[in-house]
Amino acid sequence: MTTTAEIVSRCEAIFEDLDFTAARAWKDAVPGRKVVGFLPLYAPLELIHAAGCLPLGLFGGGDKLEVIHGDAFYQSYICRIPRSTVELGMTKRLDFVDGMIFPFVCDVIRNLSGMWKIMFPNVWTKFFDTPQNFDPEIGGSYYVAELQEMRDGLETLTGRKVSDDDLRRSIALYNENRRLVRQLYTFRARQPWKAPTSEVYLLMRAGLMIDVAEHNALLVRYMAAAEKEDRPKRDNVRVAIYGSFCEQPPLNLIKSIEMAGCYVVEDDYILVNRFLTEDVALDIDPLEALATAYIAHSVETSCKYVPREGEKGKFHVDQIRKAGAEGVIYATPSFCDPALLDRPMICKKLTEEGIPHISFKYAENSGQMQPVREQAGTFADSIKLWS
C-alpha cells in the first residue's frame, strides 16, 4: 500500500467489518493469543499489549447493524452505543474476545460492564475507573492501584507475568504511536485538503483494531503518500468538532460536513490514542509513569473533572487557536449526558472568546445527512460572510 487510496481502502475495510476478521486472524496466527476489547474514551493499551494481548477498540455497531437484542437490555432514552455493543455480543460477533474493559464514561457504560459479566461469564471483564482527583498523591496513587489490579487480571487471563520490561517495551511502542498520531493531526491542521478528516478518521479507527506496530507503519505510509499527492485546495472554512468523544458519528456525517464546505482541523473523535498528550516516561516504574502521564498530560473531555472555576473550555479554546479553526461544531450523540452537560459550559466559553459555534445531535446510525450538510454549510457561509 503506497497511495492514500490504497491505505484508506484497507482501513475502511477494517472499519466496516463487524466480524472483526483482522483481529480474528491476529489471534489465530499464534496459538494461545488473547484479544481484549475496550470501549471508547481511554484504556491503558500499553498494559494490554504488554500482556501479549491485542487491544481491540469497540465503538458500537455503527450504521450497518440492526439492533434487536440490545434494545431488550436498555431503555430507549439512552445513547445507542451500549445497545449496539450488546448486539455485537449477542450475535456472536465478539465470541473470540477473551476479555473486556469498560472505561468510566458514564453510568450507562458502568452498567454495561455488569451486564457483560452476566451475559458472558467466561469472559474476563474489568470496569476501569480513572481518577477525578488530579493530585499526584491522591489521584495518582489511586490510579497506580487501579493499574496494578488490571495487571493482575491480565496475568490471570493469560497465565503469564507482565514484567516491568514488558511494559516499558509496550510503552515505547505506544509513545511512537502517539508521536505519529500527533504528527498526522499537525499535518492535517496545516494542509487539511491533503488529509481529509474522513480519511484520518478511518486511519484512527482501524488503528485501534490492529496491532500497534502495523498501525505505526500505516501512519508513516499515509503521511508520506498524502504529502506527495496533488489535491486541490478549496475555499473551505476551518472548523473544530467537539462532543463526539464516546459514541462515534457515522462516516457519512463527517463526509457531509466536509462536503458542506468545512475543513475539520481539530476534533475529539477516537480519543484513545490521543488521550495522553506527551510521552510516557521510560526511566521510572512503568505503572507510576502511566499514572503520572494521565494525571499531568491528558486531554480535557466531558468525562474528566475540571477543578478550577472558569477553566472549563480553556483547553478547547487553546486547541482551537493552535489548529487555526475559525468556528466550532458541537456535535453530540443523542442522550449523551456527559457531552450534553458540557455543551452549555463549552459554548459559553466559546462565546466569551468570540469563536462562532453551532450545535446538533446525532446517533451512530443516523441515516439522513441532508439536514446536517445544510446546517454545516450555512454555518460555513456565515463565517465567510461575517467573521
C-alpha positions as CSV (number, residue, x, y, z in Angstrom):
1,M,0.0,0.0,0.0
2,T,1.7,3.1,-1.3
3,T,-1.1,5.5,-2.2
4,T,-3.6,7.2,0.1
5,A,-6.4,5.4,-1.7
6,E,-4.9,2.0,-1.0
7,I,-4.3,2.8,2.6
8,V,-7.7,4.3,3.2
9,S,-9.3,1.4,1.4
10,R,-7.6,-1.0,3.8
11,C,-8.7,1.0,6.8
12,E,-12.2,1.3,5.6
13,A,-12.5,-2.5,5.2
14,I,-11.4,-2.9,8.8
15,F,-13.7,-0.2,10.0
16,E,-16.8,-1.7,8.2
17,D,-16.1,-5.4,9.2
18,L,-18.4,-6.1,12.1
19,D,-17.0,-9.7,12.2
20,F,-13.5,-8.3,13.1
21,T,-11.7,-10.5,10.6
22,A,-8.4,-8.8,11.1
23,A,-8.4,-9.3,14.9
24,R,-9.5,-12.9,14.5
25,A,-6.7,-13.5,12.1
26,W,-4.2,-12.0,14.5
27,K,-5.5,-14.3,17.3
28,D,-5.4,-17.4,15.1
29,A,-1.9,-16.8,13.8
30,V,-0.3,-17.9,17.1
31,P,-1.8,-20.4,19.5
32,G,-2.6,-19.0,22.9
33,R,-3.0,-15.4,21.8
34,K,-5.7,-13.4,23.6
35,V,-7.9,-10.4,22.5
36,V,-9.1,-7.8,24.9
37,G,-11.8,-5.5,23.8
38,F,-12.3,-2.0,25.2
39,L,-15.0,0.7,24.9
40,P,-14.3,4.3,23.9
41,L,-12.5,7.1,25.7
42,Y,-9.4,5.8,27.4
43,A,-7.8,2.5,28.3
44,P,-4.2,1.7,29.1
45,L,-3.4,0.0,25.9
46,E,0.2,-0.4,26.9
47,L,-0.8,-2.8,29.7
48,I,-3.0,-4.9,27.4
49,H,-0.2,-5.1,24.8
50,A,2.5,-5.9,27.4
51,A,0.3,-8.9,28.5
52,G,0.7,-10.3,24.9
53,C,-2.9,-9.4,24.1
54,L,-4.4,-7.4,21.2
55,P,-6.3,-4.3,22.4
56,L,-9.5,-4.2,20.3
57,G,-11.3,-1.0,20.1
58,L,-15.1,-1.4,20.2
59,F,-17.0,1.7,19.2
60,G,-20.5,0.2,18.7
61,G,-22.1,-1.2,15.7
62,G,-22.3,1.9,13.5
63,D,-24.9,2.4,10.9
64,K,-24.7,-1.1,9.4
65,L,-26.0,-3.0,12.4
66,E,-29.7,-3.5,13.1
67,V,-30.2,-3.6,16.9
68,I,-32.7,-6.1,18.1
69,H,-31.3,-7.9,21.2
70,G,-29.7,-4.8,22.5
71,D,-33.0,-3.0,22.9
72,A,-34.1,-5.6,25.4
73,F,-31.3,-4.6,27.8
74,Y,-31.6,-0.8,27.8
75,Q,-34.3,1.7,27.7
76,S,-34.9,3.8,24.6
77,Y,-33.8,7.2,26.2
78,I,-30.1,6.4,26.3
79,C,-27.4,6.6,23.6
80,R,-27.2,3.9,21.0
81,I,-23.6,2.6,21.6
82,P,-24.3,0.3,24.6
83,R,-27.3,-1.2,22.8
84,S,-25.3,-1.9,19.6
85,T,-22.4,-3.3,21.7
86,V,-24.8,-5.7,23.3
87,E,-26.0,-6.6,19.8
88,L,-22.4,-7.4,18.7
89,G,-22.0,-9.7,21.7
90,M,-25.4,-11.4,21.4
91,T,-24.9,-12.1,17.7
92,K,-21.6,-13.9,18.4
93,R,-19.5,-11.3,16.6
94,L,-17.4,-11.0,19.7
95,D,-17.2,-14.7,20.5
96,F,-13.4,-14.7,20.0
97,V,-12.8,-11.9,22.6
98,D,-11.3,-13.1,25.8
99,G,-11.5,-10.0,27.9
100,M,-13.5,-6.7,28.0
101,I,-12.5,-3.4,29.6
102,F,-15.2,-0.8,30.3
103,P,-13.6,2.6,31.0
104,F,-15.5,5.0,33.1
105,V,-17.5,7.2,30.7
106,C,-20.9,7.3,32.3
107,D,-23.4,5.3,34.4
108,V,-24.6,3.5,31.2
109,I,-21.2,2.1,30.4
110,R,-20.7,1.2,34.1
111,N,-23.9,-0.8,34.0
112,L,-22.9,-2.4,30.7
113,S,-19.8,-3.8,32.5
114,G,-22.1,-5.6,35.0
115,M,-24.4,-6.8,32.2
116,W,-21.4,-8.2,30.3
117,K,-20.3,-10.3,33.3
118,I,-23.8,-11.8,33.5
119,M,-24.2,-12.4,29.7
120,F,-20.7,-13.7,29.2
121,P,-19.4,-15.2,32.5
122,N,-16.4,-16.8,30.8
123,V,-15.0,-13.5,29.5
124,W,-12.7,-11.6,31.8
125,T,-14.5,-8.3,32.4
126,K,-13.0,-5.2,34.1
127,F,-14.6,-1.9,34.9
128,F,-11.8,0.6,34.7
129,D,-12.3,3.7,36.8
130,T,-9.9,6.6,36.2
131,P,-9.3,9.2,38.9
132,Q,-11.1,12.5,39.0
133,N,-8.7,13.9,41.6
134,F,-5.5,15.1,39.9
135,D,-3.3,15.5,42.9
136,P,-0.5,13.0,42.3
137,E,-0.6,11.9,45.9
138,I,-4.3,11.1,45.8
139,G,-5.4,10.5,42.2
140,G,-2.0,9.3,41.1
141,S,-1.8,6.7,43.9
142,Y,-5.3,5.6,43.2
143,Y,-4.5,5.2,39.5
144,V,-1.4,3.1,40.2
145,A,-3.5,0.7,42.3
146,E,-6.1,0.5,39.6
147,L,-3.4,-0.3,37.0
148,Q,-2.0,-2.9,39.3
149,E,-5.4,-4.5,39.6
150,M,-5.7,-4.6,35.8
151,R,-2.2,-6.1,35.5
152,D,-3.2,-8.8,38.0
153,G,-6.3,-9.6,36.0
154,L,-4.5,-9.7,32.7
155,E,-1.9,-12.1,34.2
156,T,-4.7,-14.4,35.4
157,L,-6.3,-14.2,31.9
158,T,-3.1,-15.0,30.0
159,G,-1.3,-17.2,32.5
160,R,1.9,-15.2,32.2
161,K,3.5,-12.5,34.2
162,V,3.7,-8.9,32.9
163,S,7.2,-7.7,33.8
164,D,8.2,-4.1,34.0
165,D,10.4,-4.6,31.0
166,D,7.5,-6.0,29.0
167,L,5.5,-2.9,30.0
168,R,8.4,-0.5,29.1
169,R,8.7,-2.1,25.6
170,S,4.9,-1.6,25.1
171,I,5.1,2.0,26.4
172,A,7.8,2.7,23.9
173,L,5.7,1.4,21.0
174,Y,2.7,3.4,22.1
175,N,4.9,6.5,22.6
176,E,5.8,6.2,19.0
177,N,2.2,5.7,18.0
178,R,1.1,8.8,19.8
179,R,4.0,10.8,18.3
180,L,2.9,9.7,14.8
181,V,-0.7,10.5,15.6
182,R,0.2,14.0,16.8
183,Q,2.3,14.4,13.6
184,L,-0.7,13.4,11.5
185,Y,-3.0,15.8,13.2
186,T,-0.5,18.6,12.8
187,F,-0.2,17.8,9.1
188,R,-4.0,17.8,8.8
189,A,-4.3,21.2,10.6
190,R,-1.6,22.6,8.3
191,Q,-2.9,21.1,5.0
192,P,-6.4,19.8,5.6
193,W,-7.1,19.4,1.8
194,K,-4.3,16.8,1.7
195,A,-5.6,14.8,4.8
196,P,-9.4,15.0,4.9
197,T,-10.8,14.1,8.2
198,S,-12.9,11.3,6.6
199,E,-9.6,9.6,5.8
200,V,-7.9,10.5,9.1
201,Y,-10.9,9.1,11.0
202,L,-10.7,5.8,9.2
203,L,-7.0,5.6,9.9
204,M,-7.6,6.2,13.6
205,R,-10.4,3.7,13.8
206,A,-8.6,0.9,12.1
207,G,-5.5,1.6,14.2
208,L,-7.4,0.5,17.3
209,M,-8.4,-2.8,15.7
210,I,-4.9,-4.0,14.6
211,D,-1.5,-4.4,16.2
212,V,0.1,-1.1,17.2
213,A,3.3,-1.8,15.1
214,E,1.1,-2.3,12.0
215,H,-0.7,1.0,12.7
216,N,2.6,2.8,13.1
217,A,3.6,1.6,9.7
218,L,0.3,2.7,8.2
219,L,0.6,6.2,9.7
220,V,4.1,6.6,8.2
221,R,3.0,5.5,4.8
222,Y,-0.2,7.6,4.8
223,M,1.6,10.8,5.6
224,A,4.3,10.1,3.0
225,A,1.6,9.4,0.4
226,A,-0.6,12.4,1.3
227,E,2.3,14.8,1.2
228,K,3.1,13.8,-2.4
229,E,-0.5,13.9,-3.7
230,D,-1.6,17.0,-5.5
231,R,-5.1,17.6,-4.2
232,P,-6.9,20.9,-4.9
233,K,-7.2,23.5,-2.1
234,R,-10.7,24.7,-1.7
235,D,-12.2,27.9,-0.1
236,N,-13.4,25.9,2.9
237,V,-13.9,27.1,6.4
238,R,-11.6,25.6,9.1
239,V,-13.7,24.1,11.9
240,A,-13.2,22.1,15.1
241,I,-15.7,19.4,16.1
242,Y,-16.3,18.5,19.8
243,G,-18.8,16.4,21.7
244,S,-18.1,13.1,19.9
245,F,-15.6,11.6,22.3
246,C,-17.6,8.4,23.0
247,E,-20.3,7.3,20.6
248,Q,-18.8,7.9,17.2
249,P,-20.6,9.5,14.3
250,P,-21.4,7.7,11.0
251,L,-18.7,8.2,8.5
252,N,-21.2,9.9,6.2
253,L,-21.8,12.6,8.8
254,I,-18.1,13.5,8.6
255,K,-18.2,13.4,4.8
256,S,-21.3,15.6,4.8
257,I,-19.7,18.3,7.0
258,E,-16.7,18.3,4.6
259,M,-18.9,18.4,1.5
260,A,-20.7,21.4,3.1
261,G,-17.5,23.5,2.8
262,C,-15.7,22.7,6.0
263,Y,-12.2,21.5,6.7
264,V,-12.2,19.8,10.1
265,V,-8.8,20.7,11.6
266,E,-9.5,19.8,15.2
267,D,-11.8,17.2,16.8
268,D,-12.3,14.8,19.8
269,Y,-13.0,11.7,17.7
270,I,-11.4,8.5,18.9
271,L,-9.5,9.9,21.8
272,V,-8.0,6.6,23.0
273,N,-4.7,7.0,21.2
274,R,-4.6,10.8,21.7
275,F,-5.7,11.0,25.3
276,L,-2.1,11.3,26.6
277,T,-0.5,14.4,25.1
278,E,3.1,13.7,25.9
279,D,5.4,10.6,26.0
280,V,5.1,8.3,29.0
281,A,8.4,8.1,30.9
282,L,10.6,5.0,30.4
283,D,13.0,5.6,33.3
284,I,10.7,5.2,36.3
285,D,8.3,2.5,37.5
286,P,6.1,1.9,34.5
287,L,2.8,2.0,36.4
288,E,3.8,5.2,38.1
289,A,4.8,6.5,34.6
290,L,1.4,5.7,33.2
291,A,-0.4,7.3,36.2
292,T,1.8,10.5,36.0
293,A,1.1,10.9,32.3
294,Y,-2.7,10.6,32.9
295,I,-2.6,13.0,35.9
296,A,-0.4,15.6,34.3
297,H,-0.7,15.2,30.5
298,S,-4.1,14.2,29.4
299,V,-6.7,15.9,27.3
300,E,-9.8,17.6,28.7
301,T,-13.1,15.9,27.9
302,S,-16.6,15.6,29.3
303,C,-15.7,12.7,31.5
304,K,-12.8,14.5,33.2
305,Y,-13.4,16.8,36.1
306,V,-12.0,20.4,35.7
307,P,-11.4,21.6,39.3
308,R,-10.8,25.3,38.8
309,E,-13.7,27.6,38.2
310,G,-13.5,29.4,35.0
311,E,-11.2,26.9,33.4
312,K,-13.9,24.8,31.7
313,G,-13.4,25.2,28.0
314,K,-10.0,26.8,28.2
315,F,-8.4,23.6,26.9
316,H,-10.7,23.6,23.9
317,V,-10.0,27.3,23.1
318,D,-6.3,26.6,23.2
319,Q,-6.7,23.7,20.8
320,I,-8.9,25.7,18.5
321,R,-6.3,28.5,18.4
322,K,-3.5,26.1,17.9
323,A,-5.2,24.4,14.9
324,G,-6.3,27.7,13.4
325,A,-10.0,26.8,13.5
326,E,-12.4,29.6,12.6
327,G,-15.5,28.0,14.2
328,V,-16.8,25.1,16.2
329,I,-19.4,22.5,15.6
330,Y,-20.5,20.9,18.8
331,A,-21.9,17.5,17.6
332,T,-23.3,15.5,20.4
333,P,-24.7,11.9,20.4
334,S,-28.4,11.9,21.4
335,F,-28.9,11.2,25.1
336,C,-25.1,11.6,25.9
337,D,-25.4,13.1,29.4
338,P,-21.7,14.0,29.8
339,A,-21.5,15.8,26.4
340,L,-24.9,17.5,26.8
341,L,-24.0,18.7,30.3
342,D,-20.7,20.1,29.0
343,R,-22.1,21.8,25.9
344,P,-23.5,24.9,27.6
345,M,-20.3,25.5,29.5
346,I,-18.0,25.0,26.5
347,C,-20.3,27.1,24.3
348,K,-20.3,29.9,26.9
349,K,-16.5,29.9,26.8
350,L,-16.5,30.0,23.0
351,T,-18.9,32.9,23.1
352,E,-16.7,34.8,25.6
353,E,-13.7,34.2,23.2
354,G,-15.7,35.4,20.2
355,I,-15.5,32.0,18.5
356,P,-18.5,31.2,16.2
357,H,-20.2,27.9,17.0
358,I,-23.3,25.8,16.3
359,S,-24.5,22.5,17.8
360,F,-26.6,19.5,16.8
361,K,-27.2,15.9,17.9
362,Y,-26.8,12.6,16.1
363,A,-26.8,8.8,16.6
364,E,-24.3,6.3,15.3
365,N,-26.9,5.0,12.9
366,S,-28.1,8.4,11.6
367,G,-29.3,7.9,8.0
368,Q,-30.5,11.4,7.0
369,M,-27.5,13.6,6.4
370,Q,-29.0,16.4,4.3
371,P,-30.0,18.5,7.4
372,V,-26.5,18.1,8.8
373,R,-25.0,19.2,5.5
374,E,-27.4,22.2,5.2
375,Q,-26.7,23.3,8.8
376,A,-22.9,22.9,8.4
377,G,-23.0,24.7,5.0
378,T,-25.0,27.6,6.4
379,F,-22.5,27.9,9.3
380,A,-19.6,27.9,6.9
381,D,-21.2,30.6,4.8
382,S,-21.9,32.8,7.8
383,I,-18.2,32.6,8.9
384,K,-17.1,33.6,5.4
385,L,-19.6,36.5,5.3
386,W,-19.4,38.0,8.7
387,S,-16.4,36.7,10.7
